[in-house]
C-alpha cells in the first residue's frame, strides 16, 4: 500500500479510509483528554513510572500492572510534559496510529473490493470496548498495535519470503511482548509457525535459508533474555493467579464477547446465549474459506494457523502448566488475530459469489456500525466505569471550599474502589481543597471525615452518621456528609 499525499490521486475509498481513521482517533483523544484517570492507571502512573528505569525493567515490584515498555514511555512523556492525565495516556493514544496504519496496509495489500475494504475496517476498528484501551495509560493498546504490525510482516514473509519481513515481524512481536507479557500467547505460536514455514520452504537449490534460521533464533533469544528475569520474579510472587481456571470458553471467550457487547441487548439473548451465537457465526464464516475453496493461499492458511495456535497454546499451558486463562482485557489481543482470517474468508466468499459476498459484507458492516453507535459512551471507560464521577466529586467539594470561604482542606473518605482515581488529583491539583483519607479496604461508617464517597448499595450502613449531600450516575454513587 502506498500513501498518496496528493489529493488529486485520492479515490472516494481513500477518503473513507482517512476519515474513518481520523474519526476514531478523534474519539480516542476526546476520551483520553476528558475522562478521569482510572483505578488501574494510577498504579502505573503514580508508582511504576516514577521508579528508576532499572527498577522498571527488572520488575523490582513484580506486579503485572507494570507493562514495561508502556511504563517507560509514560516516564519519558511525563518527564517532558508532566504527570497530567492526557500526557500519561499519550503512548496509548499514539499507538492507534500504528494499529490503524497496519490494519489499512494489510487490507489494501490483499483486498481490492471497496465494500470488503470498508467492512474490514469496521470490523477491525469500530468497537468501543476495543478502542477504549487506546484512551488509557495501560499497555494493552500499545502491545496490540505492535502485534498487528508483526502479523502484517509475518504474512508478508509467508508471501514473499523476504528476510526484512521476517526480522520486522519478530522484532515487532518482541516489542508486543515487552509491552504486555500476555502476548507471549501470540509470540510463541508465531515463532513456531515461522520455523515450520522456513524448514518446509526451501530455496531453488533445495536448501533451507540459513539467514532465516539465524534471525528466527537470534531475535526471540534476545527477547527472552530481556524478559526472563521480570517473568521469573512475577511467577515467584504468584502474580499470574489473579485470573481464572474454569475453562477457556467461560473465562476468556464468553467474557470477552460480553465485554465487547457493552450492555447492548440483542433479541433478549442472555450473557450465556449471545456468546454461543457469536462463536457459531464466526466459526461458520471462518469455515467458508475451506468449504467453498479448492485452491488455498499460504498467506490465508497461516493467518488461520496463527489465530488457532494462539488459542491452542493458551489451553495447553492451562492444562499442563496450570497457567490461568486470560480475562477480557488481557485476552484482547485475540480480537485482531481473529479478524485477519475472518476478513480473508469474507474475501473468498466475495470472489466465489460476488452478490452474496457483498451482501454479507454490507450486513456485517452495518451491524458493526450500529453496535458501535449504540454502545458509544464518552464519559467513562467500560472496564473502570465506576471512576466516571471522579471529576464531579472533586469539583463539588472545591465549590464547597470556595463558597464557604474555607481555609483548611475538606476531609474526604471513600470506598477503596474510588481511592486510586481520587488520590491522583488530590495529591496535586486539588490538594489545596481536599484532604483525602489514606487508602483502606474496609468501609468505615464511624469515619470522622466530613465527607464520604460511596456506592449506593452501602448507604444503609452509613446513614446513621451520614446524610446524602449529592448523588451521581442516577443515584448509583453518592457523596454523603457527616451529620
ZIMODA-V63630 format. One record per run of one state. SS is the DSSP state (h for helix, s for strand, l for the rest). FROM is the first residue (numbers start at 1). TO is the last residue. Records with the same first field share a line. If there is no record, write none. Layout:
SS = FROM-TO + FROM-TO
This chain:
l = 1-6 + 10-11 + 35-38 + 51-52 + 58-67 + 82-84 + 89-89 + 111-113 + 126-127 + 136-139 + 161-162 + 180-180 + 201-209 + 237-238 + 243-243 + 245-247 + 262-272 + 292-297 + 322-324 + 326-332 + 353-353 + 376-384 + 388-389 + 404-409 + 415-415 + 427-433 + 437-450 + 463-465 + 473-476 + 483-483
h = 7-9 + 12-34 + 39-50 + 53-57 + 68-81 + 85-88 + 90-110 + 114-125 + 128-135 + 140-160 + 163-179 + 181-200 + 210-236 + 239-242 + 248-261 + 273-291 + 298-321 + 333-352 + 354-375 + 385-387 + 390-403 + 416-426 + 456-462
s = 244-244 + 325-325 + 410-414 + 434-436 + 451-455 + 466-472 + 477-482
